[in-house]
Amino acid sequence: MLPIRPCIPASFIPRPFHLPDVKCMFRKTISATTKAEGDIIDLTLDVNMAVRESGIREGLVHLFVLHSTAALTTIEYESGVLADLKRSLSVLAPDDIPYAHDSRWGDGNGRSHVKAALVGPSLTIPIAGGNLMCGTWQQIVLLELDVNAGRVRTIVCTVTGE
């Protein structure tokens, strides 16, 4: 009987096949403290450290922020383009229009939820040779979009591969 690791479905295993001893999955959380709406925090170093800690050389890293008023994306972490991103999100979900969420809950962060939904809560990046396959000017960032900012944000970082 062939040894089967849980991360590889049996239907994908050619016969005969020997599975090497590989680490298939590693998970950790990354915390980021924000001060104000519009904060953009570079997570690239933290994600690189998680990939190295995982020992996985070839695979994927998946990031998911556990909050509905924060988002993840990649961007060049440069003041001009960061200002452009903030301005663009303000055009898409302006501060000065009514939001049904605000009427229902009274917390004033309807625009925060809309911006977070437009950008998204997750990101997947390939890993090759134990390194993130990000472009030269591509950093991984957390966007703080809540008007009620000043919180600790939790990002789940899952590294899979071998």
N, CA and C atoms as an extended XYZ file, in Angstrom:
486
Properties=species:S:1:pos:R:3:atomname:S:1:resname:S:1:resid:I:1 pbc="F F F"
N         0.844       -1.181        0.000 N   MET     1
C         0.000        0.000        0.000 CA  MET     1
C         0.888        1.243        0.000 C   MET     1
N         0.546        2.203       -0.836 N   LEU     2
C         1.310        3.443       -0.917 CA  LEU     2
C         0.955        4.377        0.223 C   LEU     2
N         1.956        5.082        0.787 N   PRO     3
C         1.629        6.076        1.817 CA  PRO     3
C         0.957        7.273        1.135 C   PRO     3
N        -0.179        7.689        1.654 N   ILE     4
C        -0.896        8.825        1.077 CA  ILE     4
C        -0.985        9.930        2.122 C   ILE     4
N        -0.492       11.110        1.746 N   ARG     5
C        -0.593       12.282        2.611 CA  ARG     5
C        -1.956       12.936        2.368 C   ARG     5
N        -2.591       13.497        3.399 N   PRO     6
C        -3.926       14.052        3.247 CA  PRO     6
C        -4.033       15.199        2.243 C   PRO     6
N        -2.941       15.888        1.929 N   CYS     7
C        -3.045       17.036        1.039 CA  CYS     7
C        -3.032       16.656       -0.435 C   CYS     7
N        -2.845       15.387       -0.763 N   ILE     8
C        -2.851       14.957       -2.159 CA  ILE     8
C        -3.956       13.924       -2.336 C   ILE     8
N        -5.039       14.269       -3.050 N   PRO     9
C        -6.113       13.293       -3.256 CA  PRO     9
C        -5.587       12.044       -3.957 C   PRO     9
N        -6.063       10.894       -3.543 N   ALA    10
C        -5.595        9.632       -4.106 CA  ALA    10
C        -5.778        9.575       -5.612 C   ALA    10
N        -6.813       10.238       -6.135 N   SER    11
C        -7.068       10.196       -7.580 CA  SER    11
C        -5.975       10.893       -8.382 C   SER    11
N        -5.161       11.719       -7.737 N   PHE    12
C        -4.093       12.434       -8.428 CA  PHE    12
C        -2.741       11.734       -8.328 C   PHE    12
N        -2.683       10.611       -7.637 N   ILE    13
C        -1.406        9.931       -7.421 CA  ILE    13
C        -1.189        8.893       -8.514 C   ILE    13
N        -0.180        9.117       -9.388 N   PRO    14
C         0.113        8.114      -10.415 CA  PRO    14
C         0.684        6.856       -9.758 C   PRO    14
N         0.545        5.736      -10.407 N   ARG    15
C         1.062        4.479       -9.900 CA  ARG    15
C         2.237        4.051      -10.761 C   ARG    15
N         3.342        3.506      -10.324 N   PRO    16
C         3.763        3.550       -8.930 CA  PRO    16
C         4.266        4.950       -8.575 C   PRO    16
N         4.164        5.291       -7.306 N   PHE    17
C         4.511        6.640       -6.870 CA  PHE    17
C         5.011        6.591       -5.441 C   PHE    17
N         6.090        7.307       -5.191 N   HIS    18
C         6.604        7.427       -3.835 CA  HIS    18
C         6.496        8.886       -3.421 C   HIS    18
N         5.807        9.136       -2.327 N   LEU    19
C         5.689       10.503       -1.830 CA  LEU    19
C         6.873       10.828       -0.928 C   LEU    19
N         7.578       11.899       -1.226 N   PRO    20
C         8.650       12.299       -0.320 CA  PRO    20
C         8.055       12.864        0.961 C   PRO    20
N         8.876       12.944        1.991 N   ASP    21
C         8.411       13.571        3.223 CA  ASP    21
C         8.410       15.077        2.999 C   ASP    21
N         7.233       15.612        2.790 N   VAL    22
C         7.108       17.046        2.544 CA  VAL    22
C         6.145       17.653        3.553 C   VAL    22
N         6.392       18.915        3.832 N   LYS    23
C         5.462       19.674        4.647 CA  LYS    23
C         4.431       20.242        3.690 C   LYS    23
N         3.182       19.936        3.890 N   CYS    24
C         2.141       20.329        2.943 CA  CYS    24
C         1.481       21.649        3.285 C   CYS    24
N         1.338       21.962        4.569 N   MET    25
C         0.640       23.174        4.943 CA  MET    25
C         1.198       23.775        6.223 C   MET    25
N         1.223       25.100        6.247 N   PHE    26
C         1.688       25.854        7.414 CA  PHE    26
C         0.748       27.041        7.558 C   PHE    26
N         0.317       27.331        8.786 N   ARG    27
C        -0.581       28.461        8.992 CA  ARG    27
C        -0.144       29.257       10.214 C   ARG    27
N        -0.225       30.580       10.070 N   LYS    28
C         0.016       31.460       11.212 CA  LYS    28
C        -0.800       32.718       11.015 C   LYS    28
N        -0.963       33.475       12.064 N   THR    29
C        -1.657       34.756       11.935 CA  THR    29
C        -0.646       35.889       12.000 C   THR    29
N        -0.961       36.933       11.264 N   ILE    30
C        -0.161       38.154       11.264 CA  ILE    30
C        -1.058       39.247       11.817 C   ILE    30
N        -0.553       40.039       12.742 N   SER    31
C        -1.316       41.149       13.305 CA  SER    31
C        -0.761       42.467       12.800 C   SER    31
N        -1.670       43.396       12.528 N   ALA    32
C        -1.272       44.735       12.098 CA  ALA    32
C        -2.122       45.743       12.859 C   ALA    32
N        -1.482       46.719       13.475 N   THR    33
C        -2.191       47.751       14.225 CA  THR    33
C        -2.337       48.987       13.355 C   THR    33
N        -3.582       49.449       13.227 N   THR    34
C        -3.856       50.641       12.432 CA  THR    34
C        -4.207       51.795       13.359 C   THR    34
N        -4.023       53.010       12.834 N   LYS    35
C        -4.325       54.201       13.627 CA  LYS    35
C        -5.522       54.958       13.094 C   LYS    35
N        -5.697       54.950       11.743 N   ALA    36
C        -6.734       55.790       11.158 CA  ALA    36
C        -7.226       55.205        9.840 C   ALA    36
N        -8.422       55.616        9.450 N   GLU    37
C        -8.948       55.267        8.134 CA  GLU    37
C        -7.943       55.720        7.077 C   GLU    37
N        -7.690       54.864        6.116 N   GLY    38
C        -6.738       55.196        5.056 CA  GLY    38
C        -5.331       54.692        5.296 C   GLY    38
N        -5.059       54.150        6.493 N   ASP    39
C        -3.729       53.571        6.718 CA  ASP    39
C        -3.497       52.439        5.716 C   ASP    39
N        -2.285       52.382        5.197 N   ILE    40
C        -1.877       51.293        4.310 CA  ILE    40
C        -0.606       50.713        4.900 C   ILE    40
N        -0.675       49.454        5.295 N   ILE    41
C         0.432       48.815        6.006 CA  ILE    41
C         1.076       47.764        5.111 C   ILE    41
N         2.387       47.876        4.941 N   ASP    42
C         3.156       46.931        4.135 CA  ASP    42
C         3.361       45.640        4.943 C   ASP    42
N         2.818       44.537        4.447 N   LEU    43
C         2.920       43.235        5.114 CA  LEU    43
C         3.959       42.326        4.469 C   LEU    43
N         4.652       42.810        3.450 N   THR    44
C         5.535       41.955        2.659 CA  THR    44
C         6.578       41.243        3.521 C   THR    44
N         7.224       41.953        4.412 N   LEU    45
C         8.246       41.344        5.262 CA  LEU    45
C         7.642       40.250        6.143 C   LEU    45
N         6.477       40.514        6.740 N   ASP    46
C         5.818       39.518        7.596 CA  ASP    46
C         5.450       38.262        6.803 C   ASP    46
N         4.956       38.446        5.584 N   VAL    47
C         4.576       37.291        4.760 CA  VAL    47
C         5.824       36.518        4.329 C   VAL    47
N         6.883       37.224        3.946 N   ASN    48
C         8.152       36.563        3.611 CA  ASN    48
C         8.662       35.727        4.783 C   ASN    48
N         8.572       36.290        5.980 N   MET    49
C         9.026       35.558        7.168 CA  MET    49
C         8.197       34.300        7.390 C   MET    49
N         6.876       34.383        7.157 N   ALA    50
C         6.009       33.212        7.312 CA  ALA    50
C         6.371       32.138        6.295 C   ALA    50
N         6.656       32.537        5.062 N   VAL    51
C         7.047       31.572        4.027 CA  VAL    51
C         8.348       30.882        4.426 C   VAL    51
N         9.319       31.647        4.888 N   ARG    52
C        10.596       31.042        5.317 CA  ARG    52
C        10.391       30.097        6.503 C   ARG    52
N         9.564       30.546        7.455 N   GLU    53
C         9.283       29.723        8.636 CA  GLU    53
C         8.592       28.415        8.249 C   GLU    53
N         7.787       28.441        7.204 N   SER    54
C         7.046       27.248        6.777 CA  SER    54
C         7.962       26.160        6.234 C   SER    54
N         9.098       26.566        5.657 N   GLY    55
C         9.991       25.603        5.029 CA  GLY    55
C         9.521       25.167        3.647 C   GLY    55
N         8.417       25.694        3.175 N   ILE    56
C         7.882       25.329        1.866 CA  ILE    56
C         8.638       26.082        0.780 C   ILE    56
N         9.099       25.354       -0.227 N   ARG    57
C         9.922       25.943       -1.292 CA  ARG    57
C         9.115       26.251       -2.557 C   ARG    57
N         8.118       25.423       -2.838 N   GLU    58
C         7.297       25.588       -4.041 CA  GLU    58
C         5.835       25.476       -3.634 C   GLU    58
N         5.043       26.476       -3.977 N   GLY    59
C         3.633       26.399       -3.600 CA  GLY    59
C         2.943       27.744       -3.682 C   GLY    59
N         2.052       27.968       -2.729 N   LEU    60
C         1.242       29.177       -2.692 CA  LEU    60
C         1.146       29.688       -1.264 C   LEU    60
N         1.031       30.998       -1.142 N   VAL    61
C         0.676       31.592        0.147 CA  VAL    61
C        -0.663       32.290       -0.055 C   VAL    61
N        -1.582       32.005        0.842 N   HIS    62
C        -2.902       32.626        0.788 CA  HIS    62
C        -3.079       33.482        2.038 C   HIS    62
N        -3.551       34.707        1.849 N   LEU    63
C        -3.778       35.638        2.949 CA  LEU    63
C        -5.257       35.983        3.001 C   LEU    63
N        -5.797       36.064        4.212 N   PHE    64
C        -7.202       36.416        4.394 CA  PHE    64
C        -7.329       37.299        5.630 C   PHE    64
N        -7.903       38.496        5.456 N   VAL    65
C        -8.088       39.399        6.586 CA  VAL    65
C        -9.451       39.115        7.221 C   VAL    65
N        -9.467       38.974        8.539 N   LEU    66
C       -10.671       38.573        9.267 CA  LEU    66
C       -11.537       39.769        9.668 C   LEU    66
N       -11.726       40.705        8.768 N   HIS    67
C       -12.490       41.909        9.089 CA  HIS    67
C       -13.218       42.393        7.839 C   HIS    67
N       -14.419       42.934        8.006 N   SER    68
C       -15.221       43.363        6.854 CA  SER    68
C       -14.994       44.818        6.465 C   SER    68
N       -14.101       45.508        7.162 N   THR    69
C       -13.787       46.893        6.801 CA  THR    69
C       -12.284       47.096        6.592 C   THR    69
N       -11.616       46.021        6.221 N   ALA    70
C       -10.202       46.067        5.849 CA  ALA    70
C       -10.052       45.210        4.597 C   ALA    70
N        -8.970       45.400        3.862 N   ALA    71
C        -8.779       44.658        2.618 CA  ALA    71
C        -7.295       44.392        2.382 C   ALA    71
N        -7.022       43.472        1.451 N   LEU    72
C        -5.655       43.123        1.073 CA  LEU    72
C        -5.485       43.296       -0.431 C   LEU    72
N        -4.322       43.784       -0.828 N   THR    73
C        -3.998       43.874       -2.244 CA  THR    73
C        -2.487       43.960       -2.390 C   THR    73
N        -2.026       44.049       -3.633 N   THR    74
C        -0.621       44.353       -3.897 CA  THR    74
C        -0.572       45.707       -4.588 C   THR    74
N         0.501       46.426       -4.332 N   ILE    75
C         0.693       47.751       -4.932 CA  ILE    75
C         2.155       48.142       -4.718 C   ILE    75
N         2.614       49.091       -5.496 N   GLU    76
C         3.928       49.661       -5.219 CA  GLU    76
C         3.775       50.540       -3.985 C   GLU    76
N         4.546       50.245       -2.946 N   TYR    77
C         4.426       50.976       -1.675 CA  TYR    77
C         5.216       52.284       -1.777 C   TYR    77
N         4.637       53.226       -2.497 N   GLU    78
C         5.249       54.530       -2.774 CA  GLU    78
C         4.194       55.590       -2.506 C   GLU    78
N         4.561       56.689       -1.881 N   SER    79
C         3.584       57.669       -1.403 CA  SER    79
C         2.637       58.189       -2.482 C   SER    79
N         3.113       58.392       -3.696 N   GLY    80
C         2.257       58.897       -4.765 CA  GLY    80
C         1.156       57.926       -5.139 C   GLY    80
N         1.521       56.679       -5.381 N   VAL    81
C         0.506       55.695       -5.778 CA  VAL    81
C        -0.411       55.339       -4.601 C   VAL    81
N         0.097       55.392       -3.383 N   LEU    82
C        -0.760       55.151       -2.216 CA  LEU    82
C        -1.816       56.251       -2.098 C   LEU    82
N        -1.422       57.502       -2.338 N   ALA    83
C        -2.375       58.621       -2.334 CA  ALA    83
C        -3.391       58.456       -3.463 C   ALA    83
N        -2.926       58.004       -4.625 N   ASP    84
C        -3.830       57.764       -5.754 CA  ASP    84
C        -4.864       56.697       -5.413 C   ASP    84
N        -4.432       55.623       -4.737 N   LEU    85
C        -5.353       54.556       -4.353 CA  LEU    85
C        -6.411       55.081       -3.390 C   LEU    85
N        -5.983       55.833       -2.373 N   LYS    86
C        -6.939       56.399       -1.408 CA  LYS    86
C        -7.953       57.291       -2.108 C   LYS    86
N        -7.483       58.146       -3.000 N   ARG    87
C        -8.375       59.050       -3.732 CA  ARG    87
C        -9.348       58.258       -4.609 C   ARG    87
N        -8.860       57.232       -5.280 N   SER    88
C        -9.707       56.421       -6.153 CA  SER    88
C       -10.807       55.714       -5.363 C   SER    88
N       -10.466       55.177       -4.201 N   LEU    89
C       -11.476       54.520       -3.371 CA  LEU    89
C       -12.510       55.526       -2.868 C   LEU    89
N       -12.080       56.762       -2.600 N   SER    90
C       -13.016       57.802       -2.169 CA  SER    90
C       -13.970       58.203       -3.285 C   SER    90
N       -13.529       58.101       -4.527 N   VAL    91
C       -14.410       58.379       -5.665 CA  VAL    91
C       -15.447       57.261       -5.791 C   VAL    91
N       -15.013       56.017       -5.617 N   LEU    92
C       -15.914       54.871       -5.748 CA  LEU    92
C       -16.926       54.787       -4.605 C   LEU    92
N       -16.520       55.150       -3.409 N   ALA    93
C       -17.399       55.126       -2.227 CA  ALA    93
C       -17.178       56.430       -1.459 C   ALA    93
N       -17.805       57.525       -1.918 N   PRO    94
C       -17.561       58.845       -1.334 CA  PRO    94
C       -18.004       58.960        0.124 C   PRO    94
N       -17.374       59.901        0.816 N   ASP    95
C       -17.678       60.149        2.221 CA  ASP    95
C       -19.009       60.874        2.400 C   ASP    95
N       -19.437       61.633        1.406 N   ASP    96
C       -20.546       62.577        1.579 CA  ASP    96
C       -21.883       62.127        0.986 C   ASP    96
N       -22.083       60.821        0.860 N   ILE    97
C       -23.383       60.324        0.405 CA  ILE    97
C       -23.960       59.406        1.479 C   ILE    97
N       -25.284       59.272        1.514 N   PRO    98
C       -25.878       58.386        2.523 CA  PRO    98
C       -25.677       56.907        2.169 C   PRO    98
N       -25.484       56.095        3.185 N   TYR    99
C       -25.351       54.651        3.039 CA  TYR    99
C       -26.424       53.988        3.890 C   TYR    99
N       -27.100       52.998        3.310 N   ALA   100
C       -28.167       52.292        4.022 CA  ALA   100
C       -27.629       51.640        5.299 C   ALA   100
N       -26.400       51.155        5.252 N   HIS   101
C       -25.785       50.534        6.438 CA  HIS   101
C       -25.733       51.524        7.599 C   HIS   101
N       -25.409       52.773        7.313 N   ASP   102
C       -25.320       53.794        8.370 CA  ASP   102
C       -26.694       54.032        8.996 C   ASP   102
N       -27.737       54.043        8.164 N   SER   103
C       -29.098       54.236        8.678 CA  SER   103
C       -29.504       53.080        9.584 C   SER   103
N       -29.107       51.881        9.195 N   ARG   104
C       -29.490       50.700        9.979 CA  ARG   104
C       -28.717       50.596       11.287 C   ARG   104
N       -27.406       50.830       11.242 N   TRP   105
C       -26.559       50.584       12.412 CA  TRP   105
C       -26.063       51.847       13.111 C   TRP   105
N       -26.062       52.974       12.416 N   GLY   106
C       -25.659       54.229       13.040 CA  GLY   106
C       -24.183       54.363       13.349 C   GLY   106
N       -23.343       53.510       12.749 N   ASP   107
C       -21.914       53.575       13.064 CA  ASP   107
C       -21.108       54.364       12.031 C   ASP   107
N       -21.749       54.804       10.954 N   GLY   108
C       -21.086       55.692        9.996 CA  GLY   108
C       -20.042       55.057        9.110 C   GLY   108
N       -19.970       53.728        9.085 N   ASN   109
C       -18.909       53.102        8.291 CA  ASN   109
C       -19.430       52.337        7.073 C   ASN   109
N       -20.563       52.756        6.550 N   GLY   110
C       -21.090       52.120        5.348 CA  GLY   110
C       -20.103       52.174        4.204 C   GLY   110
N       -19.461       53.319        4.029 N   ARG   111
C       -18.470       53.445        2.950 CA  ARG   111
C       -17.283       52.508        3.173 C   ARG   111
N       -16.963       52.257        4.421 N   SER   112
C       -15.843       51.367        4.756 CA  SER   112
C       -16.118       49.948        4.271 C   SER   112
N       -17.337       49.479        4.489 N   HIS   113
C       -17.723       48.142        4.036 CA  HIS   113
C       -17.704       48.054        2.510 C   HIS   113
N       -18.190       49.103        1.842 N   VAL   114
C       -18.223       49.108        0.376 CA  VAL   114
C       -16.803       49.068       -0.191 C   VAL   114
N       -15.915       49.904        0.336 N   LYS   115
C       -14.522       49.929       -0.146 CA  LYS   115
C       -13.857       48.565        0.064 C   LYS   115
N       -14.072       47.968        1.233 N   ALA   116
C       -13.461       46.668        1.525 CA  ALA   116
C       -13.977       45.596        0.566 C   ALA   116
N       -15.266       45.652        0.247 N   ALA   117
C       -15.823       44.663       -0.683 CA  ALA   117
C       -15.261       44.847       -2.091 C   ALA   117
N       -15.011       46.092       -2.494 N   LEU   118
C       -14.462       46.355       -3.826 CA  LEU   118
C       -13.032       45.821       -3.966 C   LEU   118
N       -12.229       45.987       -2.931 N   VAL   119
C       -10.833       45.534       -2.997 CA  VAL   119
C       -10.735       44.042       -2.704 C   VAL   119
N       -11.401       43.582       -1.649 N   GLY   120
C       -11.436       42.165       -1.320 CA  GLY   120
C       -10.635       41.800       -0.089 C   GLY   120
N       -11.022       40.698        0.565 N   PRO   121
C       -10.391       40.281        1.812 CA  PRO   121
C        -9.229       39.313        1.664 C   PRO   121
N        -8.923       38.864        0.432 N   SER   122
C        -7.902       37.819        0.320 CA  SER   122
C        -6.977       38.025       -0.871 C   SER   122
N        -5.875       37.284       -0.821 N   LEU   123
C        -4.820       37.402       -1.819 CA  LEU   123
C        -4.075       36.073       -1.862 C   LEU   123
N        -3.710       35.611       -3.048 N   THR   124
C        -2.911       34.392       -3.201 CA  THR   124
C        -1.694       34.719       -4.053 C   THR   124
N        -0.514       34.304       -3.574 N   ILE   125
C         0.751       34.613       -4.247 CA  ILE   125
C         1.551       33.322       -4.410 C   ILE   125
N         2.101       33.076       -5.608 N   PRO   126
C         2.930       31.885       -5.802 CA  PRO   126
C         4.265       31.992       -5.048 C   PRO   126
N         4.804       30.825       -4.720 N   ILE   127
C         6.123       30.719       -4.077 CA  ILE   127
C         7.005       29.860       -4.975 C   ILE   127
N         8.214       30.321       -5.243 N   ALA   128
C         9.185       29.543       -6.014 CA  ALA   128
C        10.542       29.685       -5.338 C   ALA   128
N        11.201       28.566       -5.135 N   GLY   129
C        12.509       28.595       -4.494 CA  GLY   129
C        12.475       29.163       -3.090 C   GLY   129
N        11.338       29.035       -2.415 N   GLY   130
C        11.203       29.538       -1.049 CA  GLY   130
C        10.950       31.029       -0.965 C   GLY   130
N        10.697       31.665       -2.112 N   ASN   131
C        10.475       33.116       -2.137 CA  ASN   131
C         9.132       33.461       -2.759 C   ASN   131
N         8.538       34.569       -2.290 N   LEU   132
C         7.324       35.082       -2.909 CA  LEU   132
C         7.631       35.506       -4.334 C   LEU   132
N         6.735       35.226       -5.245 N   MET   133
C         6.925       35.630       -6.639 CA  MET   133
C         6.228       36.970       -6.895 C   MET   133
N         6.642       37.979       -6.138 N   CYS   134
C         6.130       39.332       -6.330 CA  CYS   134
C         7.045       40.057       -7.314 C   CYS   134
N         6.473       40.982       -8.058 N   GLY   135
C         7.269       41.795       -8.963 CA  GLY   135
C         8.165       42.751       -8.188 C   GLY   135
N         9.108       43.351       -8.864 N   THR   136
C        10.077       44.248       -8.240 CA  THR   136
C         9.413       45.343       -7.415 C   THR   136
N         8.355       45.931       -7.941 N   TRP   137
C         7.700       47.060       -7.264 CA  TRP   137
C         6.358       46.646       -6.673 C   TRP   137
N         6.208       45.381       -6.327 N   GLN   138
C         4.930       44.863       -5.858 CA  GLN   138
C         5.040       44.432       -4.400 C   GLN   138
N         4.365       45.159       -3.542 N   GLN   139
C         4.330       44.816       -2.125 CA  GLN   139
C         2.923       44.377       -1.733 C   GLN   139
N         2.846       43.608       -0.667 N   ILE   140
C         1.579       43.120       -0.120 CA  ILE   140
C         1.143       44.105        0.954 C   ILE   140
N        -0.091       44.613        0.841 N   VAL   141
C        -0.538       45.629        1.790 CA  VAL   141
C        -1.915       45.328        2.366 C   VAL   141
N        -2.094       45.803        3.598 N   LEU   142
C        -3.386       45.821        4.270 CA  LEU   142
C        -3.923       47.242        4.160 C   LEU   142
N        -5.178       47.370        3.743 N   LEU   143
C        -5.832       48.674        3.688 CA  LEU   143
C        -6.783       48.791        4.868 C   LEU   143
N        -6.581       49.792        5.694 N   GLU   144
C        -7.529       50.084        6.783 CA  GLU   144
C        -8.573       51.027        6.207 C   GLU   144
N        -9.806       50.568        6.160 N   LEU   145
C       -10.863       51.327        5.497 CA  LEU   145
C       -11.949       51.799        6.456 C   LEU   145
N       -11.858       51.430        7.723 N   ASP   146
C       -12.920       51.770        8.662 CA  ASP   146
C       -12.765       53.188        9.199 C   ASP   146
N       -13.893       53.912        9.234 N   VAL   147
C       -13.893       55.261        9.810 CA  VAL   147
C       -13.653       55.188       11.312 C   VAL   147
N       -13.937       54.045       11.906 N   ASN   148
C       -13.721       53.825       13.340 CA  ASN   148
C       -12.412       53.064       13.544 C   ASN   148
N       -11.357       53.561       12.942 N   ALA   149
C       -10.074       52.852       12.939 CA  ALA   149
C        -9.356       52.987       14.273 C   ALA   149
N        -8.195       52.365       14.294 N   GLY   150
C        -7.396       52.301       15.502 CA  GLY   150
C        -7.607       50.943       16.127 C   GLY   150
N        -7.292       49.912       15.377 N   ARG   151
C        -7.552       48.543       15.802 CA  ARG   151
C        -6.386       47.624       15.464 C   ARG   151
N        -6.477       46.444       15.997 N   VAL   152
C        -5.545       45.393       15.620 CA  VAL   152
C        -6.265       44.520       14.594 C   VAL   152
N        -5.680       44.404       13.413 N   ARG   153
C        -6.254       43.600       12.331 CA  ARG   153
C        -5.532       42.261       12.295 C   ARG   153
N        -6.285       41.193       12.042 N   THR   154
C        -5.730       39.837       11.999 CA  THR   154
C        -5.791       39.316       10.576 C   THR   154
N        -4.646       38.842       10.097 N   ILE   155
C        -4.531       38.274        8.763 CA  ILE   155
C        -4.102       36.820        8.928 C   ILE   155
N        -4.874       35.896        8.353 N   VAL   156
C        -4.513       34.487        8.375 CA  VAL   156
C        -3.618       34.223        7.161 C   VAL   156
N        -2.449       33.684        7.417 N   CYS   157
C        -1.469       33.394        6.378 CA  CYS   157
C        -1.315       31.872        6.297 C   CYS   157
N        -1.731       31.298        5.147 N   THR   158
C        -1.648       29.850        4.953 CA  THR   158
C        -0.692       29.579        3.804 C   THR   158
N         0.345       28.800        4.074 N   VAL   159
C         1.339       28.446        3.056 CA  VAL   159
C         1.159       26.969        2.750 C   VAL   159
N         0.975       26.657        1.459 N   THR   160
C         0.827       25.264        1.057 CA  THR   160
C         1.819       24.940       -0.041 C   THR   160
N         2.236       23.701       -0.095 N   GLY   161
C         3.181       23.279       -1.118 CA  GLY   161
C         4.146       22.257       -0.577 C   GLY   161
N         5.350       22.264       -1.188 N   GLU   162
C         6.380       21.314       -0.737 CA  GLU   162
C         7.727       21.952       -0.709 C   GLU   162
